[in-house]
Amino acid sequence: MTTALRIAGFPGRYIQGPGALQALGAQLREMTANKILLVTDDVVDAVVGVAVRDELVTQGFGVQRLRFAGECTRAAIAGLITAAREPPRQRCIVVGLGGGKALDTAKGVAKGLGLPVVIVPTIASNDAPTSRLIVLYDTDHRLLGVELLERNPALVLVDTALIAQAPVRFLRAGLGDALSKKFEAAACAAAGGTNFHGGRPPWAATALAERGYELIATRGEDGLAAAAAGHPSDALEAIIEAAVLCSGIGFESGGLSIAHALVRGFSAVPSLAAALHGEAVAFGTVVQMLLEPRPPQEVEGHLRLLQRLGMRVSLESLGHDPRLPPDLDTITAATMQAPYLANFNRPLAAAPLKEAIREADRRLRAIEGRNPY
């Protein structure tokens, strides 16, 4: 419900640090759980899921694994709900363990069963863990829309030692996602838009979005180097907190704008749909900065930051074949359907959006050292 009130939402508890996964059992016991519905995909289950299940069983919990097949669709969620139904006497909690799609699927299962959800990310590729959003796709990975949990996750547990073992590309994408929130939350507030709680963005959300940007700008290179070495560090802790906590609250309570609207457009083009969410958002952030427009020196400073962080998010890097013209008609048509487009300083037509996409791609190709078209 749209309201003039300022509204923010937060996870019930946020725990981050190396070895945080060891606290899962104690946290679940504090929530009075006796049965755990664990949502994992096959890769994550083999790497860490089996060990988590064994440890929880040792601690006296009943555990049922729900196999996530790879895409967060309504049908996939419905199938897991059917498999997971429990007698009323059971005090169940859904635990999502994995990447963004597995976590959203766990949220969908929790919503369908009316249960609390605990989120344990194994990568930091986006800011899904703290939010109550469930991002739904079709089987071809086209974005269909968003559903909402009644409340944010009861617990978000981020084991940075585990995340440090993941490919660095995922964390880099998470930084690309987080960097957008400074601009999107500001655009939403300036336009009088509403956030995902149906209220006006509070100043705290904008402040967290800005702080996340600062942490990445000042500690991003060192944090990524630590992730590449597979060893947690203070810098890595800082950028993971920026990518998960600051960005998550920054977008959900601060609101979104063009950078995320463009993700809907990219998901409609098969060659670009395979890009990681945060990579597409990083491209979209440059588009938004050009359209606002931001001062040239600010745009150039942001591009230099992307370069220092090793971001490769030109259309070619995202999967577009440079021998073919980009399908800007499809991208813009889908983007124009995104509700976030209303959170901008003016109504936006397709023509300037196309031009901004072309210019953003030109500039991103330049910092990647690619030849111009």
N, C-alpha and C positions, 0 to 999 in steps of 0.2 A: 504494500500500500504506500503510495507516494505521500510524503508528509513534509512539513517545514522543519521538523525536528532533526537535529544532528544525531546520527546513530552509528555506532561502531560495533563490530563483533570480533571476538577473540577465541582461540582455543581454550579449553578449560585449564590446560597446563602445557607448557612447552619446556622440553628438556633437550639439551644439546651438549655434545662433547664426545671425545674418544671413549669407547666402551659403554656408551649410554644404553646400548641394547641389553646389558646385564641387569639394568633396573626394570626391565619390562615386567617380570613376574611380580615384583613387589608393588609396582604401580597397579597392575591388574587386581591383585589381592586387595589393595586399598579401595578399589572400585567394586569390591565384593563379587567379582566374577568367579564362576566355577566351571564355565564352559566357554571355550574360545573357538570362534569361526575364523580361520586364518586364510585370507585370500592372497595367493601367490601365483606367479607364472612358473613354468617349468625351470627356466634358467635360475631365477632367484631362489626357487625352492631347493635346487641342487646345491647352490652356493652357500645359502644360509638358512633357508626355511626348515630343512630337516633338523638342523641343530637347534633351531628355536623351538620346534615342536617337541623334540626330545627333552629339552630343558624344562619346558612348561609342564609336560607330563610328569617329569621328576618332581616338580614342585606341587603336584597334586591337581592340576587342571585337566579337564577333559578337552581334547583338541580335535577339531574336524577341519581338514584342509579342503578349501574350495578352490578348484583349479581355474585360474584366469587364462583364457585362451589367446589374448593378445589385443583385442579391440573392445573399447568400452561402448557397447551397444545396449539398447533396451532389451533385446533378446538374450544377450549374454547375462545381464543382471537378473532377468526373470528366471533363467535356467539355474543360476546359483541360489536364488531365493527358494526355488522348489527343492533343491538338493539340501538346503540348510535348515529347513523348518524344524523347530525343536519343541518339545513339550513345555507347557507354561511353567513347570516347576524349575526349569533350568534358568539360571542367571547367566545369560549369554552376552558376550561382547564380541563385536566384529573387529578383527585386526587386519589392516591392509599393510602388506609388506612388499615393497617393490617400487616401480617407477610410477609416473603420474597416472597412466591409464589404469593400472592395477589399483591404485589408491582411489581413483574415482569410482571404479567398479565396487570396491569395498564400501564406499559411501552409499552407492546405490543399493547394495544388499542391506546395509544397516537401515536405510530409509524404508525399504520394503518390509522389513521385519520389525520395525519400530524399536531398534536396538541402538545403544551408543556405539561409536566407532573410535578406534585408536589407530593412528596413522604412524607407520614406521617407514620412512623413505630410505631406499638404498642408493639413490642418486639424487642430485640436487639440480635437475635439469629445468625445473620450473617451480612456481610458488604454490602449487596445488595443496601441499600438506596441511596448511593452517586453515584453509577456507572450507565453507560449507557447500561450495559449488560442485556439481557433477557435470562434467563436460561430455556430451554424448556425440558419437559419430555413427555413420553407417559402416557397412562392411568394407566399403572402398575408401575409408578414412575421410569421408566428407563430413565436415562439422554440421551437426543437425541443430544443436541448441544446448541450453543449460537448464538443469533442474537444481533444486536447492534442498539441502537438509534443513530440518527445523532449527537445529543448533550447529555450531561449529564442532569439530572433533573434540572429544573429551580429553584426549591426550595426543600430543605430537612429540614423538621421540626420535631425535636425529643423532645417530651414531656417526660422528665425523671420521672415525677410523675406517668404518665401512665405506663411507662415501669416498674417502681418499683412495680406495682400491678400484673405483670405477674408472672407465675411460674419461680422460679430461674433457673430451668433447661435450659430455653431458653437463659438467659444471660450467663450462664456458657458455653453453646455451642458457643455463640458469641465470648467469650474469646478464646475458642479453635481454632476458625477460625482465629482470629486476631493474635494469637501467631505464626502462620505459616508464616506470611508475612515477618518477619525478615529473615527467611531462604530462602523463595522462591524468594523474590526480589533480594537477594544477588546472588542466583544461576543463575537467569535469566541474571543479569548484567554480571556475570563472564563468562557465556557461550556466550555472545554476542547476546542474544535473544532479541526479540521485545515484547513490551507491547500491551495492547488492543487498543492503538491508532496507531499502526503500526510503532512506533518509538522506539528508544533506551530509556531505563529507565533513567529519570533524577535523579540526586543525591537527590533531594528533596523527591522523592518517597521512596527511600531507607531509608532516614532519618526519614520519618514519620513511616515507617514500624518498624524501630528500636525503635523509641520513644513509639509506641504503646506497644511493648513488655515490655519496661521499666515500663510504667504506670501499666500494669497488674501485673508485677512481684513485684512492690513495694506497690500497692494499691488494688490489686485484692481481698485479703481476706476481708479487711474492706468494700470494695464495695459490695461484695457478701453478707456480713452480713447485710448491709443496705437494699439491695434488698429483702433479706429474711424477714426483719422487715417491708418492704413496705414503707420505708421512704427515700427520696432522701438525699444524703450527698455529700460532696466534693469528697470522694473516689468513690462513685457511679458515679458521673459526670465524673470523670477521666476515669473510665474503660468503660463507655458507649462511650465516645469520642474515646477511643482507639479502641473499637469494631466496631464502625460505620465509623467515619471520618478517623482516621489514617489507619485503615485496608482497608477501601474502596479505598482510594487513593493509598495506598501501593500496593494493588494487581493490580488495573486497570492500573496505570501508572508505577508500578514496575515490573509486570509480575508474572506468576505462574510457578510452577515446580512440583515435584513428589507428594507433599502433596495433591495437588488438582487433579492431574492425578489419584490418587488412588480412589477418590470419584466416578469416572466413573466405576471403577472396583467393588466397593461396591454396586453401584446402580444396577449392573447386577445380584446380588444375593438376592433373595427375603427376606431372614432373616436379611440381613444387610441394605437393601434399606430403611427400616423404621427408621433408625437412623437419627438424626438431622444432617444437613450438617456440622455444626461446630464440632460435635462429631467425624464424619468420618475424617474430616481434622486434628483433634488433633491426631488421630491414625496415619494418613499419615505423619504428621510432624516428628514423631519418626522414621518412616520408612526412611524418607529422611535423617535425621541426621545420621542414621546408615549407609546409602549407601554412603554418601559424602566422607569419614566418618568424622564426627566431633570428637574432642578429647573426650576421655571417661569421663573426669570430666565435660565437657559441657553437654554431654548427661545425665549424672546422675543429674546434677543441674536442667536440664529441667524436668526430671521425678519427682524430688522432688517438683518443682513448680506445676506440674499437681496434685500431691498428696495434696499439701497445698490448692489448689483451689477446691478440691473435684471432680476432673475429673475422671470419670469412663468410660474409652473408650477402654477397651480390647475387643476382638472380642465377648466374652460372654456378656459383658455389652452392646455392640452394637446390640445384638440380636441373635448371633450365638448359636446354641445348642451345649454345650460342649461335649455331648455324641457322636457327629458326627465330622469327620474331616472337617476342613474348605475347601470350594471349591476354592482352590488356583488357579486351572487351569482357571476357569471362571474369577476370580478376575484379574489375571495377563493378560489374553488375552484382556479383556476390557481396563485395564489400559494402555496397550501397544499401544492402539489406540488413546490415549489422546494427543493432540498437545503439551501440556505443558511438555511432557517428553523430548522434544528437549532442554528445558532450564535446562540443567544439564552439569556437567563437563566431561561426557563421554557418549557414547551410552550405553544404558542399556538393558541387556538381561533378559529373564523371570526367569532364575534360581536364580541369585542373588536377584531379586525382591522378589521371593517366600521366600528365606531364610531370608531376612530382615523383611518380614511380620511376619514370625514365631518368630523371635527374638524380634521384637517390642511387639508382643502379650505376649511373655514370661515375658518381663520386666514390661509391664503394668499390667499383672495379679499379679505380685509380689507386686507392690505398692498398689494394691487394696486388698491385703491380700487373694487372691485366690490361691488354690493349683495348682501347675504346672500340666500339662497334663501328 
